[in-house]
Amino acid sequence: MAAAAPFLSGLGLTAGLIMAIGSQNAHVLRTGLKREHVGLTVAACIAIDAILISLGVAGMGAVVQSSPVLLGLARWGGAAFLFWYGIRSWRAVFADGALHVAAGAPRVDARQALVAIVALSLLNPHVYLDTVVLLGAIGGSFPAGERLFFTLGAVCTSALWFLALGYGATRLSNLFARPIAWKCIDGLTGTTMLAMSVSVAMGT
């Protein structure tokens, strides 16, 4: 049972972070809609997340645990960031817009597809903020024996999300191309993030 709490914390927190629409998710969705190197793209996203989350939890954990000041900053800074993220997601529910896939776009080879997703992932500062900084700080605040379970929970969410997004788009292209689908996702994201903000602030 001791492993359940950090695992579920990593699972839930990552779910709120990863489902917010952004350049990486939009690219995976378009890849699925075009049925173009879906497996390679999804695998790259999962691998990148796993590496960054692991590095964040390992490195940030040691730094945060050594300083009560940093621990407090991580706690309240993380809570504030989650609150802002939740509000931003709810604002997106009421905004207009949808994802579109350009018709007749030329196909890319596997190398181009890999370079594209790696660039979109690693050149996006939000990726580091979400994984290395936020998840790393929160995961690192758990006792040493529980950090692995937090990391596993976070990586499981990443894997499930990208698999569902990439391969789900190949079968549900009409649904995911509609604005209402992303409004539902943004609403769920906003609710999750606001709830996690309260949880982090209360230290639960």
Phi and psi in degrees as GROMACS dihedral restraints (atoms count N, CA, C in turn):
[ dihedral_restraints ]
;  ai    aj    ak    al  type     phi  dphi    fc
    3     4     5     6     1   -62.3    20    10
    4     5     6     7     1   -28.9    20    10
    6     7     8     9     1   -80.5    20    10
    7     8     9    10     1   -19.0    20    10
    9    10    11    12     1   -66.7    20    10
   10    11    12    13     1   -43.1    20    10
   12    13    14    15     1   -61.9    20    10
   13    14    15    16     1   -51.7    20    10
   15    16    17    18     1   -66.0    20    10
   16    17    18    19     1   -35.4    20    10
   18    19    20    21     1   -63.2    20    10
   19    20    21    22     1   -47.6    20    10
   21    22    23    24     1   -68.1    20    10
   22    23    24    25     1   -33.0    20    10
   24    25    26    27     1   -64.2    20    10
   25    26    27    28     1   -46.8    20    10
   27    28    29    30     1   -63.2    20    10
   28    29    30    31     1   -38.7    20    10
   30    31    32    33     1   -63.0    20    10
   31    32    33    34     1   -51.1    20    10
   33    34    35    36     1   -71.0    20    10
   34    35    36    37     1   -43.1    20    10
   36    37    38    39     1   -63.9    20    10
   37    38    39    40     1   -43.8    20    10
   39    40    41    42     1   -66.3    20    10
   40    41    42    43     1   -34.9    20    10
   42    43    44    45     1   -59.7    20    10
   43    44    45    46     1   -44.5    20    10
   45    46    47    48     1   -64.6    20    10
   46    47    48    49     1   -38.7    20    10
   48    49    50    51     1   -72.5    20    10
   49    50    51    52     1   -44.1    20    10
   51    52    53    54     1   -78.9    20    10
   52    53    54    55     1   -24.4    20    10
   54    55    56    57     1   -82.1    20    10
   55    56    57    58     1   -12.6    20    10
   57    58    59    60     1   -64.9    20    10
   58    59    60    61     1   131.2    20    10
   60    61    62    63     1   -66.1    20    10
   61    62    63    64     1   135.4    20    10
   63    64    65    66     1  -159.0    20    10
   64    65    66    67     1  -172.2    20    10
   66    67    68    69     1   -63.0    20    10
   67    68    69    70     1   -39.6    20    10
   69    70    71    72     1   -67.6    20    10
   70    71    72    73     1   -48.8    20    10
   72    73    74    75     1   -63.2    20    10
   73    74    75    76     1   -40.5    20    10
   75    76    77    78     1   -61.3    20    10
   76    77    78    79     1   -39.3    20    10
   78    79    80    81     1   -67.2    20    10
   79    80    81    82     1   -43.6    20    10
   81    82    83    84     1   -62.1    20    10
   82    83    84    85     1   -41.8    20    10
   84    85    86    87     1   -62.2    20    10
   85    86    87    88     1   -45.8    20    10
   87    88    89    90     1   -63.1    20    10
   88    89    90    91     1   -38.6    20    10
   90    91    92    93     1   -61.0    20    10
   91    92    93    94     1   -43.2    20    10
   93    94    95    96     1   -66.2    20    10
   94    95    96    97     1   -41.5    20    10
   96    97    98    99     1   -63.4    20    10
   97    98    99   100     1   -34.6    20    10
   99   100   101   102     1   -87.2    20    10
  100   101   102   103     1    -9.1    20    10
  102   103   104   105     1    55.0    20    10
  103   104   105   106     1    49.4    20    10
  105   106   107   108     1  -127.1    20    10
  106   107   108   109     1   107.3    20    10
  108   109   110   111     1    53.5    20    10
  109   110   111   112     1    44.3    20    10
  111   112   113   114     1   -64.1    20    10
  112   113   114   115     1   -47.2    20    10
  114   115   116   117     1   -60.8    20    10
  115   116   117   118     1   -43.8    20    10
  117   118   119   120     1   -64.3    20    10
  118   119   120   121     1   -44.2    20    10
  120   121   122   123     1   -64.4    20    10
  121   122   123   124     1   -46.4    20    10
  123   124   125   126     1   -63.3    20    10
  124   125   126   127     1   -45.3    20    10
  126   127   128   129     1   -61.4    20    10
  127   128   129   130     1   -40.3    20    10
  129   130   131   132     1   -64.6    20    10
  130   131   132   133     1   -42.0    20    10
  132   133   134   135     1   -62.5    20    10
  133   134   135   136     1   -45.1    20    10
  135   136   137   138     1   -63.7    20    10
  136   137   138   139     1   -44.5    20    10
  138   139   140   141     1   -63.4    20    10
  139   140   141   142     1   -43.1    20    10
  141   142   143   144     1   -63.6    20    10
  142   143   144   145     1   -45.5    20    10
  144   145   146   147     1   -61.5    20    10
  145   146   147   148     1   -44.5    20    10
  147   148   149   150     1   -60.5    20    10
  148   149   150   151     1   -43.1    20    10
  150   151   152   153     1   -66.5    20    10
  151   152   153   154     1   -47.6    20    10
  153   154   155   156     1   -67.2    20    10
  154   155   156   157     1   -41.0    20    10
  156   157   158   159     1   -64.3    20    10
  157   158   159   160     1   -44.6    20    10
  159   160   161   162     1   -61.9    20    10
  160   161   162   163     1   -44.3    20    10
  162   163   164   165     1   -64.0    20    10
  163   164   165   166     1   -40.2    20    10
  165   166   167   168     1   -64.0    20    10
  166   167   168   169     1   -47.4    20    10
  168   169   170   171     1   -65.3    20    10
  169   170   171   172     1   -41.9    20    10
  171   172   173   174     1   -68.4    20    10
  172   173   174   175     1   -48.8    20    10
  174   175   176   177     1   -77.7    20    10
  175   176   177   178     1   -50.1    20    10
  177   178   179   180     1   -66.1    20    10
  178   179   180   181     1   -32.7    20    10
  180   181   182   183     1   -59.2    20    10
  181   182   183   184     1   -45.8    20    10
  183   184   185   186     1   -65.2    20    10
  184   185   186   187     1   -41.1    20    10
  186   187   188   189     1   -69.1    20    10
  187   188   189   190     1   -47.7    20    10
  189   190   191   192     1   -64.2    20    10
  190   191   192   193     1   -43.5    20    10
  192   193   194   195     1   -64.7    20    10
  193   194   195   196     1   -24.6    20    10
  195   196   197   198     1   -80.5    20    10
  196   197   198   199     1    -9.6    20    10
  198   199   200   201     1  -138.8    20    10
  199   200   201   202     1   116.0    20    10
  201   202   203   204     1   -58.9    20    10
  202   203   204   205     1   -32.3    20    10
  204   205   206   207     1   -65.4    20    10
  205   206   207   208     1   -47.4    20    10
  207   208   209   210     1   -65.4    20    10
  208   209   210   211     1   -35.0    20    10
  210   211   212   213     1   -63.3    20    10
  211   212   213   214     1   -41.7    20    10
  213   214   215   216     1   -67.1    20    10
  214   215   216   217     1   -41.1    20    10
  216   217   218   219     1   -63.2    20    10
  217   218   219   220     1   -40.6    20    10
  219   220   221   222     1   -64.1    20    10
  220   221   222   223     1   -40.9    20    10
  222   223   224   225     1   -65.7    20    10
  223   224   225   226     1   -54.1    20    10
  225   226   227   228     1   -76.4    20    10
  226   227   228   229     1   -34.0    20    10
  228   229   230   231     1   -65.3    20    10
  229   230   231   232     1   -41.7    20    10
  231   232   233   234     1   -64.0    20    10
  232   233   234   235     1   -41.5    20    10
  234   235   236   237     1   -63.2    20    10
  235   236   237   238     1   -42.4    20    10
  237   238   239   240     1   -65.4    20    10
  238   239   240   241     1   -42.1    20    10
  240   241   242   243     1   -64.0    20    10
  241   242   243   244     1   -43.6    20    10
  243   244   245   246     1   -61.9    20    10
  244   245   246   247     1   -40.5    20    10
  246   247   248   249     1   -62.8    20    10
  247   248   249   250     1   -46.4    20    10
  249   250   251   252     1   -61.3    20    10
  250   251   252   253     1   -42.7    20    10
  252   253   254   255     1   -62.8    20    10
  253   254   255   256     1   -41.1    20    10
  255   256   257   258     1   -64.1    20    10
  256   257   258   259     1   -44.0    20    10
  258   259   260   261     1   -63.6    20    10
  259   260   261   262     1   -41.5    20    10
  261   262   263   264     1   -62.3    20    10
  262   263   264   265     1   -40.0    20    10
  264   265   266   267     1   -65.4    20    10
  265   266   267   268     1   -40.3    20    10
  267   268   269   270     1   -68.9    20    10
  268   269   270   271     1   -31.8    20    10
  270   271   272   273     1   -64.6    20    10
  271   272   273   274     1   -35.7    20    10
  273   274   275   276     1   -66.3    20    10
  274   275   276   277     1   -26.1    20    10
  276   277   278   279     1   -60.6    20    10
  277   278   279   280     1   -34.8    20    10
  279   280   281   282     1   -97.9    20    10
  280   281   282   283     1     4.4    20    10
  282   283   284   285     1   -92.0    20    10
  283   284   285   286     1   154.1    20    10
  285   286   287   288     1   -86.7    20    10
  286   287   288   289     1   152.8    20    10
  288   289   290   291     1   142.3    20    10
  289   290   291   292     1   157.8    20    10
  291   292   293   294     1  -157.1    20    10
  292   293   294   295     1   164.6    20    10
  294   295   296   297     1   -91.0    20    10
  295   296   297   298     1   139.2    20    10
  297   298   299   300     1  -129.5    20    10
  298   299   300   301     1   144.4    20    10
  300   301   302   303     1  -108.2    20    10
  301   302   303   304     1   124.3    20    10
  303   304   305   306     1   -64.4    20    10
  304   305   306   307     1   128.4    20    10
  306   307   308   309     1   -76.2    20    10
  307   308   309   310     1   141.7    20    10
  309   310   311   312     1    73.3    20    10
  310   311   312   313     1    16.1    20    10
  312   313   314   315     1   -68.4    20    10
  313   314   315   316     1   141.9    20    10
  315   316   317   318     1   -66.4    20    10
  316   317   318   319     1   146.0    20    10
  318   319   320   321     1   -75.7    20    10
  319   320   321   322     1   150.9    20    10
  321   322   323   324     1  -111.9    20    10
  322   323   324   325     1   157.3    20    10
  324   325   326   327     1   -87.1    20    10
  325   326   327   328     1   176.8    20    10
  327   328   329   330     1   -61.9    20    10
  328   329   330   331     1   -40.1    20    10
  330   331   332   333     1   -63.2    20    10
  331   332   333   334     1   -45.6    20    10
  333   334   335   336     1   -63.3    20    10
  334   335   336   337     1   -38.7    20    10
  336   337   338   339     1   -64.7    20    10
  337   338   339   340     1   -41.9    20    10
  339   340   341   342     1   -67.2    20    10
  340   341   342   343     1   -44.3    20    10
  342   343   344   345     1   -60.8    20    10
  343   344   345   346     1   -39.9    20    10
  345   346   347   348     1   -63.2    20    10
  346   347   348   349     1   -47.8    20    10
  348   349   350   351     1   -73.1    20    10
  349   350   351   352     1   -34.5    20    10
  351   352   353   354     1   -65.1    20    10
  352   353   354   355     1   -42.4    20    10
  354   355   356   357     1   -65.0    20    10
  355   356   357   358     1   -46.1    20    10
  357   358   359   360     1   -62.4    20    10
  358   359   360   361     1   -33.0    20    10
  360   361   362   363     1   -78.5    20    10
  361   362   363   364     1   -52.4    20    10
  363   364   365   366     1   -83.7    20    10
  364   365   366   367     1   -18.4    20    10
  366   367   368   369     1   -94.8    20    10
  367   368   369   370     1     4.8    20    10
  369   370   371   372     1   -98.4    20    10
  370   371   372   373     1   112.6    20    10
  372   373   374   375     1   -61.2    20    10
  373   374   375   376     1   -25.7    20    10
  375   376   377   378     1   -66.2    20    10
  376   377   378   379     1   -27.6    20    10
  378   379   380   381     1   -62.9    20    10
  379   380   381   382     1   -44.0    20    10
  381   382   383   384     1   -70.5    20    10
  382   383   384   385     1   -38.1    20    10
  384   385   386   387     1   -62.3    20    10
  385   386   387   388     1   -42.7    20    10
  387   388   389   390     1   -71.5    20    10
  388   389   390   391     1   -46.6    20    10
  390   391   392   393     1   -89.5    20    10
  391   392   393   394     1   -61.5    20    10
  393   394   395   396     1   -70.8    20    10
  394   395   396   397     1   -45.7    20    10
  396   397   398   399     1   -82.4    20    10
  397   398   399   400     1   -61.9    20    10
  399   400   401   402     1   -71.3    20    10
  400   401   402   403     1   -58.0    20    10
  402   403   404   405     1   -64.6    20    10
  403   404   405   406     1   -36.3    20    10
  405   406   407   408     1   -63.2    20    10
  406   407   408   409     1   -44.1    20    10
  408   409   410   411     1   -68.1    20    10
  409   410   411   412     1   -44.8    20    10
  411   412   413   414     1   -69.4    20    10
  412   413   414   415     1   -44.3    20    10
  414   415   416   417     1   -64.1    20    10
  415   416   417   418     1   -37.3    20    10
  417   418   419   420     1   -70.3    20    10
  418   419   420   421     1   -17.0    20    10
  420   421   422   423     1   -78.7    20    10
  421   422   423   424     1   -12.6    20    10
  423   424   425   426     1   -74.4    20    10
  424   425   426   427     1   155.8    20    10
  426   427   428   429     1   -56.0    20    10
  427   428   429   430     1   152.6    20    10
  429   430   431   432     1   -52.1    20    10
  430   431   432   433     1   -39.5    20    10
  432   433   434   435     1   -72.4    20    10
  433   434   435   436     1   -12.1    20    10
  435   436   437   438     1  -106.1    20    10
  436   437   438   439     1    -9.3    20    10
  438   439   440   441     1   -65.1    20    10
  439   440   441   442     1   -35.7    20    10
  441   442   443   444     1   -60.9    20    10
  442   443   444   445     1   -40.0    20    10
  444   445   446   447     1   -69.8    20    10
  445   446   447   448     1   -36.1    20    10
  447   448   449   450     1   -61.2    20    10
  448   449   450   451     1   -46.2    20    10
  450   451   452   453     1   -61.9    20    10
  451   452   453   454     1   -43.2    20    10
  453   454   455   456     1   -62.4    20    10
  454   455   456   457     1   -41.7    20    10
  456   457   458   459     1   -62.3    20    10
  457   458   459   460     1   -43.7    20    10
  459   460   461   462     1   -63.7    20    10
  460   461   462   463     1   -44.6    20    10
  462   463   464   465     1   -68.7    20    10
  463   464   465   466     1   -35.5    20    10
  465   466   467   468     1   -60.9    20    10
  466   467   468   469     1   -43.9    20    10
  468   469   470   471     1   -61.6    20    10
  469   470   471   472     1   -43.8    20    10
  471   472   473   474     1   -59.0    20    10
  472   473   474   475     1   -47.1    20    10
  474   475   476   477     1   -63.4    20    10
  475   476   477   478     1   -46.4    20    10
  477   478   479   480     1   -63.4    20    10
  478   479   480   481     1   -41.3    20    10
  480   481   482   483     1   -66.1    20    10
  481   482   483   484     1   -49.5    20    10
  483   484   485   486     1   -68.5    20    10
  484   485   486   487     1   -34.3    20    10
  486   487   488   489     1   -64.5    20    10
  487   488   489   490     1   -44.7    20    10
  489   490   491   492     1   -66.7    20    10
  490   491   492   493     1   -42.1    20    10
  492   493   494   495     1   -67.2    20    10
  493   494   495   496     1   -48.7    20    10
  495   496   497   498     1   -67.0    20    10
  496   497   498   499     1   -52.6    20    10
  498   499   500   501     1   -81.4    20    10
  499   500   501   502     1   -27.8    20    10
  501   502   503   504     1   -66.2    20    10
  502   503   504   505     1   -35.5    20    10
  504   505   506   507     1   -64.0    20    10
  505   506   507   508     1   -28.9    20    10
  507   508   509   510     1   -68.5    20    10
  508   509   510   511     1   -24.0    20    10
  510   511   512   513     1  -106.7    20    10
  511   512   513   514     1   -21.3    20    10
  513   514   515   516     1  -122.3    20    10
  514   515   516   517     1    39.9    20    10
  516   517   518   519     1   -59.8    20    10
  517   518   519   520     1   -39.9    20    10
  519   520   521   522     1   -66.0    20    10
  520   521   522   523     1   -40.2    20    10
  522   523   524   525     1   -67.0    20    10
  523   524   525   526     1   -48.6    20    10
  525   526   527   528     1   -76.0    20    10
  526   527   528   529     1   -12.9    20    10
  528   529   530   531     1   -83.6    20    10
  529   530   531   532     1    -9.1    20    10
  531   532   533   534     1   -87.7    20    10
  532   533   534   535     1   142.5    20    10
  534   535   536   537     1   -58.4    20    10
  535   536   537   538     1   -34.6    20    10
  537   538   539   540     1   -61.4    20    10
  538   539   540   541     1   -31.8    20    10
  540   541   542   543     1   -63.8    20    10
  541   542   543   544     1   -46.5    20    10
  543   544   545   546     1   -73.1    20    10
  544   545   546   547     1   -26.8    20    10
  546   547   548   549     1   -64.9    20    10
  547   548   549   550     1   -40.0    20    10
  549   550   551   552     1   -64.8    20    10
  550   551   552   553     1   -42.4    20    10
  552   553   554   555     1   -64.7    20    10
  553   554   555   556     1   -43.4    20    10
  555   556   557   558     1   -65.2    20    10
  556   557   558   559     1   -36.5    20    10
  558   559   560   561     1   -65.0    20    10
  559   560   561   562     1   -43.3    20    10
  561   562   563   564     1   -64.3    20    10
  562   563   564   565     1   -41.9    20    10
  564   565   566   567     1   -61.2    20    10
  565   566   567   568     1   -46.7    20    10
  567   568   569   570     1   -60.2    20    10
  568   569   570   571     1   -43.7    20    10
  570   571   572   573     1   -64.1    20    10
  571   572   573   574     1   -44.2    20    10
  573   574   575   576     1   -62.4    20    10
  574   575   576   577     1   -44.9    20    10
  576   577   578   579     1   -67.0    20    10
  577   578   579   580     1   -40.1    20    10
  579   580   581   582     1   -65.8    20    10
  580   581   582   583     1   -39.7    20    10
  582   583   584   585     1   -65.0    20    10
  583   584   585   586     1   -41.5    20    10
  585   586   587   588     1   -67.7    20    10
  586   587   588   589     1   -32.6    20    10
  588   589   590   591     1   -60.9    20    10
  589   590   591   592     1   -45.2    20    10
  591   592   593   594     1   -64.3    20    10
  592   593   594   595     1   -42.1    20    10
  594   595   596   597     1   -62.8    20    10
  595   596   597   598     1   -44.3    20    10
  597   598   599   600     1   -66.3    20    10
  598   599   600   601     1   -42.5    20    10
  600   601   602   603     1   -62.7    20    10
  601   602   603   604     1   -35.2    20    10
  603   604   605   606     1   -84.5    20    10
  604   605   606   607     1    -6.6    20    10
  606   607   608   609     1    72.4    20    10
  607   608   609   610     1    29.2    20    10
